[in-house]
């Protein structure tokens, strides 16, 4: 299989002398430079120029040429371009070389920047920028990730000296001056408007990715089924369903077979022993911006990606993000307390706790304190193997239920970009339309009672697409689970996993091997396991190994290849 590089883009602040540019980049503009790297769909790299003003949209975006022209001349770029469907970054230059970079509100297309002696350089890949600051991993970020991978240290990336651009902010670049200003904030919409906005955002996000290309999708639960049905409206699509080897009935397989619509071809992917979590893969794990969620299941994921690539797929759509959007914690309990709806709060807390076999008292106590960030948040002790200082970060203290929800979605969307980078290396353009900013904005704007129910499964999604989803799929209350596979995979690959416990993290003094090895042994024997911290440390070790063996981006300060060259 031909080797592919991850797709990313970036640019420089205006000014002299010229800032660094990556070797092999395709320059879109000069002075200041704007470039793309990797194999991009031409429809996802669009530029428009009018006099000295220029605008570029990088990534799948629903904007028409007329809308691009209007945004080019608009006095307020976020107002003109912030609500388009898709996952994209907008870059605009005006007279004098002033540059504006519109950062995605959901963090699905994260941006980063570094300060160099020649000025600011920004990009959509933290790892690509890291050679400009020494290509060193940020130990503080890594420690916080190992403490709680869902809330790593704010204001930092996995790479020392590489700073994230806050999502929903406008980056303004002028000679010797950099500015950041927020442009997005949560809004409230009526239920009918929420459903209408969500339908448009998701449908358009799917359309701009699959129209005119051969597409594949995951086909499992309600989230991926909705995406598959939307994709089938724009051309042939192949839906891929994973299932245990030999299990040809029930679960996701049964629902996939029952989905009979024009243009949808079904493909079943049987999972055997070689696909279990922690199994070795003949494809080395690629280096990414940060540890990828699928690291433990890379043997399965890499083979799935190769099967997808063999179909000639121009885009593979997933249902990732659906659970974060439509099965969120009941943070609205704090709002119900503020509004004086005591009985509703108590009823929702009791129902939520009953379904999860939990004590409702912590939920009720957090709601009464007005601490939306602690509602439904599992209190996890510090992992016993963590050897560096890493406080329990809870940036949601004092935030409203709506802003807590937005922060949780961003913390889910950002690491999903590493999955896209993994897929890129095997020639698959992976897409997660549920993390599109317009989709996230629509869901956050919904009243709590429209989004949340202890009695119905994903009511907002089911109701918004009631005319698209067949009854059986709309009324489905769960999806396939593979939790026991982690115990089984760990047991079969115990020696390999134990080696990860005494590797680079231990050598740097970030972890203590003994407690980690004890936890691995216990999990392999089937003991009840809190998986997130264990998977985080094993993924981080595998990531460090991948980073060490993979060449980084090469940069130069002289002029790069001519505009338009690859």
Long-range contacts (C-beta under 8 A, 24 or more apart in sequence): 1-306, 1-309, 1-426, 1-427, 2-427, 3-425, 4-38, 4-39, 4-424, 4-425, 4-426, 4-427, 5-37, 5-38, 5-39, 5-424, 5-425, 6-37, 6-38, 6-125, 6-286, 6-288, 6-420, 6-421, 6-424, 6-425, 7-36, 7-37, 7-38, 7-39, 7-40, 7-420, 7-424, 7-429, 8-36, 8-37, 8-38, 8-123, 8-124, 8-125, 8-128, 9-34, 9-35, 9-36, 9-37, 9-45, 9-58, 9-89, 9-123, 9-124, 10-34, 10-35, 10-121, 10-122, 10-123, 10-124, 10-125, 10-128, 10-129, 11-35, 11-91, 11-99, 11-101, 11-121, 11-122, 11-123, 12-118, 12-119, 12-120, 12-121, 12-122, 13-99, 13-119, 13-120, 13-121, 13-122, 13-173, 13-174, 13-175, 13-178, 14-93, 14-96, 14-97, 14-98, 14-99, 14-119, 14-173, 14-174, 14-175, 15-97, 15-119, 15-174, 15-175, 15-176, 16-175, 17-118, 17-557, 18-118, 18-557, 18-558, 18-559, 19-116, 19-118, 19-119, 19-120, 19-121, 19-557, 20-116, 20-118, 20-121, 20-132, 20-555, 20-556, 20-557, 21-555, 21-556, 21-557, 21-560, 22-128, 22-553, 22-554, 22-555, 22-556, 22-560, 23-553, 23-554, 23-555, 23-556, 23-560, 24-554, 24-560, 24-561, 24-566, 25-560, 25-561, 26-561, 26-564, 26-565, 26-566, 27-560, 27-561, 27-562, 27-563, 27-564, 27-565, 28-56, 28-563, 29-54, 29-56, 29-93, 29-563, 30-563, 31-97, 32-93, 32-97, 32-99, 32-173, 33-560, 34-91, 35-560, 37-128, 37-553, 38-424, 39-424, 39-427, 41-213, 41-314, 41-315, 41-429, 43-208, 43-212, 44-88, 48-72, 52-93, 52-94, 52-95, 53-92, 53-93, 53-94, 53-95, 54-92, 54-93, 55-90, 55-91, 55-92, 55-93, 56-90, 56-91, 56-92, 57-81, 57-88, 57-89, 57-90, 58-88, 58-89, 58-90, 58-91, 58-124, 59-86, 59-87, 59-88, 59-89, 59-109, 60-86, 60-87, 60-88, 60-205, 60-208, 60-209, 60-431, 61-85, 61-86, 61-87, 61-88, 61-208, 62-86, 62-204, 62-205, 62-207, 62-208, 77-102, 77-170, 78-102, 78-170, 78-183, 78-184, 82-183, 82-184, 82-437, 83-438, 83-441, 84-438, 85-200, 85-201, 85-202, 85-203, 85-204, 85-205, 85-208, 85-436, 85-438, 85-439, 86-204, 86-205, 86-208, 86-209, 86-436, 86-438, 87-205, 87-431, 87-432, 87-433, 87-435, 87-436, 87-437, 89-124, 96-174, 97-174, 97-175, 98-172, 98-173, 98-174, 99-172, 99-173, 99-174, 100-170, 100-171, 100-172, 100-173, 101-165, 101-170, 101-171, 101-172, 101-173, 102-170, 102-171, 102-183, 103-165, 103-166, 103-167, 103-168, 103-169, 103-170, 103-171, 104-167, 104-168, 104-437, 105-167, 105-168, 105-183, 105-184, 105-437, 105-440, 105-441, 106-167, 106-409, 106-410, 106-413, 106-435, 106-436, 106-437, 106-439, 106-440, 106-441, 107-167, 107-410, 107-411, 107-413, 107-414, 108-413, 108-414, 108-416, 108-417, 108-432, 108-435, 108-436, 108-437, 108-440, 109-417, 110-164, 110-165, 110-167, 110-289, 110-414, 110-417, 111-164, 111-165, 111-171, 112-157, 112-162, 112-163, 112-164, 112-165, 113-162, 113-163, 113-165, 113-171, 113-178, 114-161, 114-162, 114-163, 115-161, 118-557, 119-175, 119-176, 120-173, 120-178, 122-165, 122-171, 122-173, 125-289, 125-421, 125-553, 126-157, 126-158, 126-159, 126-162, 126-164, 126-289, 126-290, 127-158, 127-159, 127-287, 127-288, 127-289, 127-547, 127-552, 127-553, 128-552, 128-553, 129-159, 129-162, 129-553, 130-159, 130-160, 130-161, 130-162, 130-552, 130-553, 131-552, 131-553, 131-554, 131-555, 132-161, 132-555, 133-159, 133-160, 133-161, 133-162, 134-160, 134-161, 135-159, 135-552, 136-160, 136-161, 137-544, 137-547, 138-162, 139-388, 139-508, 139-510, 140-390, 142-510, 142-540, 143-386, 143-388, 143-389, 143-390, 143-510, 144-390, 144-391, 144-393, 145-290, 145-291, 145-536, 145-540, 146-383, 146-386, 146-390, 146-505, 146-510, 146-511, 146-533, 146-536, 146-537, 146-540, 147-382, 147-383, 147-386, 147-390, 147-391, 147-392, 147-393, 147-533, 148-380, 148-392, 148-393, 148-532, 148-533, 149-291, 149-415, 149-532, 149-533, 149-535, 149-536, 150-408, 150-411, 150-412, 150-532, 151-393, 151-394, 151-395, 151-411, 152-393, 153-393, 154-393, 154-395, 157-289, 157-290, 158-289, 158-290, 158-291, 159-289, 167-410, 167-414, 184-437, 184-441, 186-402, 186-403, 186-406, 186-441, 186-444, 186-445, 187-441, 187-445, 188-445, 188-447, 189-442, 189-445, 189-446, 191-446, 191-447, 191-450, 194-442, 194-443, 194-445, 194-446, 194-447, 194-450, 194-460, 194-464, 195-460, 195-463, 195-464, 197-438, 197-441, 197-442, 197-445, 198-439, 198-442, 198-443, 198-460, 198-464, 199-464, 199-465, 200-438, 201-436, 201-438, 201-439, 201-441, 201-442, 202-226, 202-227, 202-230, 202-433, 202-434, 202-436, 202-439, 203-230, 203-233, 204-438, 205-433, 205-436, 205-438, 205-439, 206-230, 206-231, 206-234, 206-317, 206-433, 207-233, 207-234, 209-315, 209-317, 209-429, 209-431, 209-433, 210-234, 210-235, 210-237, 210-314, 210-315, 210-317, 211-235, 213-314, 213-315, 214-311, 214-312, 214-313, 214-314, 215-313, 215-314, 215-315, 215-316, 215-317, 216-240, 216-267, 216-308, 216-311, 216-313, 216-315, 216-316, 216-317, 217-316, 217-317, 217-318, 218-316, 218-317, 218-318, 218-319, 219-252, 219-256, 219-259, 219-266, 220-252, 220-255, 220-256, 220-319, 220-479, 220-480, 221-252, 221-319, 221-322, 221-476, 221-478, 221-479, 221-480, 222-319, 222-322, 222-457, 222-458, 222-461, 222-462, 222-469, 222-473, 222-474, 222-476, 222-479, 223-319, 223-320, 223-321, 223-322, 223-323, 223-326, 223-434, 223-458, 223-461, 224-317, 224-318, 224-319, 224-322, 225-255, 225-259, 225-319, 225-469, 225-473, 226-319, 226-322, 226-461, 226-465, 226-468, 226-469, 227-317, 227-318, 227-319, 227-433, 227-434, 228-259, 228-264, 228-317, 229-259, 229-261, 229-264, 229-465, 229-468, 229-469, 230-468, 231-317, 232-261, 232-262, 232-263, 232-264, 233-263, 235-263, 236-263, 236-264, 236-265, 237-263, 237-264, 237-265, 238-264, 238-265, 238-266, 238-267, 238-311, 238-313, 239-264, 239-265, 239-266, 239-267, 240-267, 240-268, 240-269, 240-304, 240-307, 240-308, 241-266, 241-267, 241-268, 241-269, 242-269, 242-271, 242-300, 242-304, 242-480, 243-268, 243-269, 243-270, 243-271, 243-480, 244-270, 244-271, 245-270, 245-271, 245-272, 246-270, 251-480, 252-479, 252-480, 255-472, 255-473, 255-476, 258-470, 258-472, 258-473, 259-470, 259-473, 267-307, 267-311, 269-304, 269-307, 271-300, 273-492, 274-299, 275-299, 275-300, 275-303, 276-300, 276-485, 276-488, 276-489, 276-492, 276-493, 277-485, 277-486, 277-489, 277-490, 278-486, 278-489, 278-490, 278-492, 278-493, 278-496, 278-497, 278-538, 279-489, 279-492, 279-493, 280-493, 280-496, 283-426, 284-546, 284-549, 285-422, 285-542, 285-543, 285-545, 285-546, 286-421, 286-422, 286-425, 286-546, 286-550, 287-543, 287-546, 287-547, 287-549, 287-550, 288-418, 288-421, 288-422, 288-543, 288-546, 289-417, 289-418, 289-421, 290-415, 290-418, 290-543, 291-415, 291-418, 291-536, 291-539, 291-540, 291-542, 291-543, 292-415, 292-418, 292-419, 292-421, 292-422, 292-539, 292-543, 293-415, 293-416, 293-418, 293-419, 293-539, 294-419, 294-422, 295-535, 295-538, 295-539, 295-542, 295-543, 296-486, 296-489, 296-535, 296-538, 296-539, 298-422, 298-542, 301-422, 302-422, 302-426, 305-422, 305-423, 305-426, 305-428, 306-426, 308-428, 309-426, 309-427, 309-428, 313-428, 313-429, 314-429, 315-429, 315-431, 316-423, 316-428, 316-429, 316-430, 316-431, 317-431, 317-432, 317-433, 318-430, 318-431, 318-432, 319-434, 320-416, 320-419, 320-432, 320-434, 320-435, 321-409, 321-412, 321-413, 321-416, 321-432, 321-433, 321-434, 321-435, 321-439, 322-434, 322-458, 322-461, 324-408, 324-409, 324-412, 324-413, 324-434, 325-409, 325-434, 325-439, 325-440, 325-443, 325-461, 326-443, 326-451, 326-458, 326-459, 326-460, 326-461, 327-458, 328-376, 328-405, 328-408, 328-451, 328-452, 329-375, 329-376, 329-377, 329-408, 330-363, 330-375, 330-376, 330-452, 330-454, 331-372, 331-373, 331-375, 331-376, 331-401, 331-404, 331-405, 332-401, 332-448, 332-449, 332-452, 333-363, 333-364, 333-366, 333-367, 333-372, 333-375, 333-401, 334-366, 334-367, 334-370, 334-371, 334-372, 334-375, 334-400, 334-401, 335-372, 335-400, 335-401, 335-448, 336-367, 336-448, 337-367, 337-368, 337-370, 338-370, 348-452, 348-454, 351-454, 351-455, 352-376, 352-454, 354-454, 355-454, 371-397, 372-396, 372-399, 372-400, 372-401, 372-404, 373-397, 373-399, 373-404, 375-401, 380-530, 380-532, 380-533, 383-515, 383-516, 383-533, 383-534, 383-537, 384-512, 384-515, 384-519, 385-501, 385-511, 385-512, 385-513, 385-514, 385-515, 385-516, 385-519, 385-537, 386-510, 386-511, 386-512, 387-509, 387-510, 387-511, 387-512, 388-509, 388-510, 401-448, 402-444, 405-444, 406-440, 406-444, 409-435, 409-440, 409-443, 409-444, 413-440, 486-523, 486-529, 486-531, 487-523, 487-524, 487-526, 487-529, 490-520, 490-523, 490-524, 491-524, 491-525, 491-526, 494-520, 494-521, 494-524, 497-524, 497-538, 500-538, 500-541, 500-542, 501-537, 501-538, 501-541, 503-541, 503-544, 503-545, 504-541, 504-544, 504-545, 504-548, 505-537, 505-540, 505-541, 505-544, 511-537
